[in-house]
């Protein structure tokens, strides 16, 4: 079995997958999907970028019934970003499933909207442990009808200290659900969790297929900022993520790159959820090709074309290093992961496969900077307003006379839409959009900074 067409799934699902460009199964999908459809519990160890989200999302969409009021599927994930990523995958493959309700529950967003969504009914709930506990304590989330439980990136959740919370959440499920545990690493606490919540699980281990596509390099330097400039001006990536260990360092490095004329954007735990989403949107669409981040971006960031990952600070655990460098070399592509270090001992512990190289060997182009191709325009209307990508594209091309070649990604969310416009035309398009209508309605618009 090599292709999605070979799976025992509906023709509607096969057609949808083909329209999205999914044809060949990855290893984790090949091994997991048939077992999940058979109703088996599984423990799957697979690296980020291996296609694991689709590995559980596909059979869930096939198996779940829509409009059942109480949720049938509960997916627990470590971060808000990963919750949104999972929800996005499920919604993208489920358009043939009428009225399937997917609700995300996580902190950093008002409870009121989540309460309204739950009151209207939810078939699939995706949430972080803390916010799920909050809803359970308020009795606004009922888990008596859960048939399938998924723990995604379980190792990260346990690293964050959520073992007891996970057990508490599961204790609210009245019947024993089919349980699917996915983890990039398999430390002892994962084995303990698996023994407590799974029944005769099938263990799936996907070897580090994509790790072979990542060239791991390490530079020793006392001046990390100078090292960052040398690396960027030598490798000249079209896109890069730079990881820092602290929020303060993230802000300072962002300011440093901005002062040196690099189009960067930053995120860390102090950002409001909307600000995080918009920052990631600008990074993904090419408006800001460098992302400076704490480990909030080491999970749940599903972008295939990240050429370079830089560890400004070495992480404290090798598992975190694995997830950081897993942001590159996704979908079978090659990538480079570079670490800046001061202690050889720590490097050997965290990144033993990294090749130590003298930074003086880099061929630095002093004139090089990284500039985004686009600027992003925010339109204050989305799916709830019946806006579609085609509506926005039609307005830009037919009404404003913009060439399609100057339009990048268009993302339409529930409440807002984001359009990447070639930076040479963005300000002019922004001004015109302020004075025109889309589908006979005028929307507020602004340029993201």
C-alpha positions in Angstrom: 0.0 0.0 0.0 1.6 3.2 -1.2 -1.2 5.6 -2.2 -4.2 7.1 -0.6 -6.3 5.5 -3.3 -5.3 2.1 -1.9 -6.9 2.8 1.5 -10.3 1.5 2.6 -11.8 5.0 2.7 -14.7 6.7 1.0 -14.5 7.9 -2.6 -15.4 11.4 -1.5 -12.3 11.4 0.8 -10.1 10.1 -2.0 -11.3 12.8 -4.3 -10.7 15.5 -1.7 -7.2 14.3 -0.9 -6.3 14.2 -4.6 -7.6 17.8 -5.0 -5.3 18.8 -2.1 -2.3 17.1 -3.8 -2.1 14.1 -1.4 -1.3 11.0 -3.4 1.6 9.1 -1.7 1.3 7.9 1.9 4.1 8.7 4.3 5.4 5.9 6.5 3.5 7.0 9.5 0.3 7.3 7.5 0.8 3.9 5.9 1.2 2.2 9.2 -1.3 4.2 11.3 -4.4 4.8 9.2 -5.5 1.2 8.6 -5.0 0.4 12.3 -7.0 3.4 13.4 -9.9 2.5 11.0 -9.9 -1.0 12.5 -10.4 0.5 16.0 -7.0 -0.3 17.4 -5.2 1.7 20.1 -1.8 2.9 18.8 1.4 4.5 20.1 3.2 6.1 17.3 6.7 7.5 17.5 7.3 9.8 14.5 9.2 13.0 14.0 7.6 16.3 13.2 7.0 16.8 9.5 6.3 13.1 9.0 2.6 13.6 8.2 1.3 12.4 11.5 -1.6 15.0 11.7 -3.2 13.6 8.6 -2.5 10.1 9.9 -5.1 10.5 12.6 -7.2 13.3 11.0 -8.2 11.2 8.0 -9.6 8.2 9.8 -11.3 10.5 12.4 -13.2 12.3 9.7 -14.1 9.0 8.1 -15.4 7.5 11.3 -17.1 10.5 13.1 -20.8 11.3 12.6 -21.7 14.9 12.2 -24.3 16.9 14.3 -24.3 14.6 17.3 -24.4 17.6 19.8 -21.9 16.1 22.2 -18.3 15.6 21.0 -17.3 12.2 19.8 -13.6 13.0 19.4 -11.2 14.7 21.9 -7.8 15.8 20.7 -5.4 17.1 23.3 -2.3 19.1 22.1 0.4 21.1 23.9 0.0 24.5 22.2 -2.6 26.9 20.7 -0.8 26.8 17.4 -0.9 23.0 17.1 -4.6 23.1 18.0 -5.2 25.4 15.1 -3.0 23.4 12.8 -4.9 20.2 13.6 -8.3 21.9 13.2 -7.2 23.3 9.8 -6.2 19.9 8.5 -9.5 18.3 9.6 -11.6 21.1 8.1 -9.6 21.0 4.8 -10.3 17.3 4.3 -13.9 17.2 5.6 -15.7 19.6 3.2 -17.7 16.7 1.9 -18.9 15.9 5.5 -21.9 18.2 5.9 -22.1 20.2 9.1 -19.1 18.6 10.9 -18.5 20.8 13.9 -14.8 21.3 15.0 -14.2 23.4 18.1 -10.8 24.5 19.5 -10.4 25.3 23.2 -7.2 27.0 24.4 -6.1 29.9 26.6 -5.4 33.4 25.4 -8.8 33.7 23.8 -12.1 34.7 25.5 -14.2 31.9 27.1 -17.4 33.4 25.8 -16.9 32.5 22.2 -15.9 29.0 23.2 -19.0 28.6 25.3 -21.2 29.6 22.5 -19.5 27.1 20.1 -20.0 24.3 22.6 -23.6 25.2 23.2 -24.3 24.9 19.5 -22.8 21.4 19.5 -19.3 20.0 18.7 -18.4 16.8 17.0 -14.6 17.1 17.4 -13.0 19.1 20.2 -9.3 20.1 20.0 -7.8 21.7 23.1 -4.9 22.4 25.4 -4.9 20.7 28.8 -5.3 23.8 30.9 -8.3 25.2 29.0 -10.0 21.7 28.8 -9.7 21.5 32.6 -11.3 24.9 32.9 -14.3 23.9 30.8 -14.7 20.6 32.7 -14.7 22.5 36.0 -17.4 24.8 34.6 -19.3 21.8 33.3 -19.4 23.4 29.9 -17.6 20.4 28.3 -19.2 17.0 28.5 -17.1 14.0 27.6 -19.6 11.2 28.1 -19.9 10.5 24.3 -16.2 10.4 23.4 -15.3 7.5 21.2 -11.8 8.5 20.1 -9.1 10.2 22.2 -5.9 11.6 20.6 -2.8 12.8 22.5 -0.7 14.7 20.0 2.9 15.5 20.8 2.5 13.8 24.1 6.2 14.2 25.0 5.9 18.0 24.8 2.8 18.0 27.0 4.6 15.9 29.7 7.6 18.2 29.5 5.2 21.1 30.3 4.0 19.2 33.4 0.6 18.2 32.2 0.6 14.5 33.2 -1.9 15.0 36.1 -4.1 17.2 34.0 -4.2 14.7 31.2 -5.2 11.9 33.6 -7.9 14.2 35.1 -9.3 15.0 31.7 -9.4 11.3 30.7 -11.1 10.4 34.0 -14.1 12.5 32.8 -14.6 10.2 29.8 -17.3 7.8 30.8 -16.5 4.9 28.5 -13.1 3.6 27.3 -12.3 5.4 24.0 -10.1 4.2 21.2 -6.8 6.0 22.2 -4.1 7.3 19.8 -0.9 8.6 21.3 1.6 10.4 19.0 5.0 11.4 20.2 8.3 12.5 18.5 10.4 11.0 21.3 9.7 8.2 23.8 11.0 9.0 27.2 10.1 7.0 30.3 7.1 9.2 31.2 5.5 8.5 27.9 5.7 4.8 28.5 4.1 5.3 31.9 1.3 7.3 30.4 0.8 4.8 27.6 0.5 1.9 30.2 -2.1 3.9 32.1 -4.5 4.9 29.3 -4.1 2.5 26.4 -5.2 -1.1 26.0 -3.0 -3.5 24.1 -1.7 -0.7 21.8 0.1 -1.4 18.5 3.5 0.4 18.7 4.6 2.1 15.5 8.1 3.5 15.3 9.1 5.6 12.2 12.9 5.8 11.9 14.4 9.3 11.4 13.7 9.4 7.7 13.7 13.2 7.5 16.6 13.6 9.9 18.9 12.4 7.1 17.8 15.4 5.0 18.9 17.9 7.7 22.5 19.0 7.6 23.4 19.9 11.2 26.2 22.4 11.8 27.5 24.1 14.9 29.6 27.3 15.2 31.3 28.4 18.4 31.1 32.2 19.0 31.2 34.6 21.8 29.3 37.3 19.9 26.0 35.6 18.8 24.7 38.7 17.0 27.7 38.9 14.8 27.5 35.1 14.2 23.8 35.4 13.2 24.6 38.1 10.6 27.5 36.0 9.2 25.3 32.9 8.9 22.4 34.7 7.2 24.8 36.6 4.9 26.6 33.4 4.0 23.7 30.9 3.6 21.3 33.5 2.1 18.1 31.6 2.9 14.7 32.6 1.5 13.2 31.7 4.9 14.6 31.0 8.4 13.6 30.5 12.0 15.9 31.6 14.8 15.1 30.0 18.2 15.9 31.8 21.5 15.4 30.5 25.0 13.9 33.6 26.5 11.4 36.2 25.6 13.8 39.1 26.3 16.4 37.6 24.0 13.8 37.1 21.3 12.8 40.8 21.4 16.4 42.0 21.5 17.4 39.8 18.5 14.3 41.0 16.5 15.4 44.6 17.1 18.9 43.8 16.1 17.8 42.2 12.8 15.4 45.1 12.1 18.3 47.6 12.7 20.3 45.6 10.2 17.6 45.8 7.5 16.4 42.2 7.7 12.6 41.6 7.4 11.9 39.7 10.5 9.0 39.1 12.9 8.9 37.6 16.4 6.7 35.6 18.6 6.8 34.4 22.2 4.5 33.5 25.1 3.6 37.1 25.9 1.9 37.6 22.6 -1.8 37.6 22.4 -3.2 34.8 20.3 -4.3 37.1 17.4 -0.8 38.7 17.3 0.8 35.2 17.2 -1.5 34.1 14.4 -0.8 37.2 12.4 3.0 37.0 12.9 2.9 33.4 11.7 0.7 34.4 8.8 3.2 37.0 7.7 6.1 34.5 8.0 4.2 31.8 6.0 3.2 34.1 3.2 6.6 35.6 2.6 6.0 39.1 4.1 8.5 38.5 6.9 10.9 35.7 5.9 12.7 35.5 9.2 10.9 34.3 12.3 12.5 34.9 15.7 10.8 32.8 18.4 10.9 31.0 21.6 9.9 27.3 21.6 6.2 28.3 21.0 7.2 27.9 17.4 8.9 24.5 17.7 5.5 22.8 17.6 2.4 23.2 15.5 4.2 25.2 12.7 3.3 23.5 9.5 5.3 25.3 6.8 7.1 23.2 4.2 9.6 25.6 2.7 11.8 26.6 5.7 15.3 26.4 4.5 17.3 27.2 7.6 16.8 26.8 11.4 19.2 28.5 13.7 19.6 27.9 17.4 20.7 31.2 18.8 20.6 29.5 22.1 21.0 25.8 22.5 17.8 24.4 24.1 18.0 22.7 27.5 16.9 19.3 26.3 17.8 17.2 23.3 14.1 16.5 22.7 13.5 20.2 22.2 16.4 20.4 19.8 14.8 17.6 17.8 11.6 19.5 17.5 13.3 22.7 16.6 15.3 21.3 13.7 12.2 19.4 12.6 10.9 22.7 11.3 13.1 22.3 8.2 13.5 19.4 5.8 9.7 18.8 5.8 7.8 16.9 3.2 11.0 15.1 2.0 12.9 18.3 1.3 16.5 19.1 2.4 17.3 21.6 5.2 20.0 23.1 7.3 20.1 23.4 11.1 22.8 25.6 12.7 23.5 26.0 16.3 25.6 28.7 18.0 27.3 27.4 21.2 29.8 28.3 23.8 30.3 25.0 25.6 31.4 21.9 23.7 30.1 19.7 26.5 26.5 21.1 26.1 26.6 20.7 22.4 27.6 17.1 22.6 24.8 16.5 25.0 22.1 18.3 23.0 23.2 18.0 19.4 25.7 15.1 19.2 25.3 14.8 15.4 26.1 18.5 14.7 29.4 19.1 12.8 31.5 21.7 14.5 32.8 24.2 11.9 34.9 27.4 12.2 32.7 30.4 11.5 35.7 32.1 9.8 35.2 29.6 6.9 31.9 31.2 5.9 31.8 33.2 2.7 30.0 36.3 3.9 28.3 38.7 1.5 28.3 42.0 3.5 25.7 43.6 1.1 23.2 40.8 1.5 19.9 41.4 3.4 16.7 39.4 3.5 13.6 41.3 2.4 10.0 40.1 2.2 8.4 39.9 -1.2 5.0 40.9 0.1 3.1 43.0 2.6 0.0 41.6 4.3 -3.3 43.4 4.2 -5.9 42.5 6.9 -9.5 42.5 5.9 -11.9 42.6 8.8 -14.2 39.9 7.4 -14.0 36.2 7.0 -16.0 32.9 6.6 -18.7 34.1 9.0 -19.3 37.0 6.6 -19.5 34.5 3.7 -16.2 35.8 2.3 -14.2 33.4 0.1 -10.8 33.6 -1.5 -12.4 34.0 -4.9 -14.4 37.0 -3.8 -11.2 38.8 -2.6 -9.2 37.7 -5.7 -12.0 39.0 -8.0 -12.1 42.4 -6.3 -8.3 42.7 -6.5 -8.1 41.7 -10.2 -11.3 42.9 -11.8 -12.2 46.0 -9.7 -8.7 47.2 -8.7 -6.9 46.0 -11.9 -4.1 44.2 -10.0 -2.3 41.5 -11.9 -2.7 38.0 -10.4 1.1 37.6 -10.4 1.4 40.3 -7.8 -0.9 38.5 -5.3 0.5 35.9 -2.9 -1.3 33.7 -0.4 -4.9 34.6 0.6 -6.0 33.1 3.9 -9.6 33.4 5.1 -10.3 32.6 8.7 -13.6 32.7 10.6 -13.5 36.4 11.4 -10.7 37.9 9.2 -8.9 37.6 5.9 -5.2 38.1 5.1 -3.9 38.9 1.6 -0.2 39.0 0.6 0.4 41.7 -2.0 3.7 42.4 -3.7 5.3 45.1 -1.6 5.6 47.5 -4.6 1.8 47.6 -4.9 0.7 47.0 -1.4 0.2 50.6 -0.2 -1.7 51.5 -3.4 -4.0 48.4 -3.1 -4.5 49.2 0.6 -5.7 52.7 -0.2 -8.1 51.5 -2.9 -9.5 48.7 -0.7 -10.5 51.4 1.9 -12.8 52.9 -0.7 -14.3 49.9 -2.5 -16.6 47.0 -1.6 -16.2 43.2 -1.7 -19.4 41.4 -2.5 -21.2 44.7 -2.2 -20.0 45.3 1.3 -17.4 47.6 2.7 -14.8 46.2 5.1 -12.3 47.7 7.4 -8.7 47.1 6.1 -5.2 47.8 7.4 -1.6 46.9 6.7 0.0 44.5 9.2 3.3 45.8 10.6 
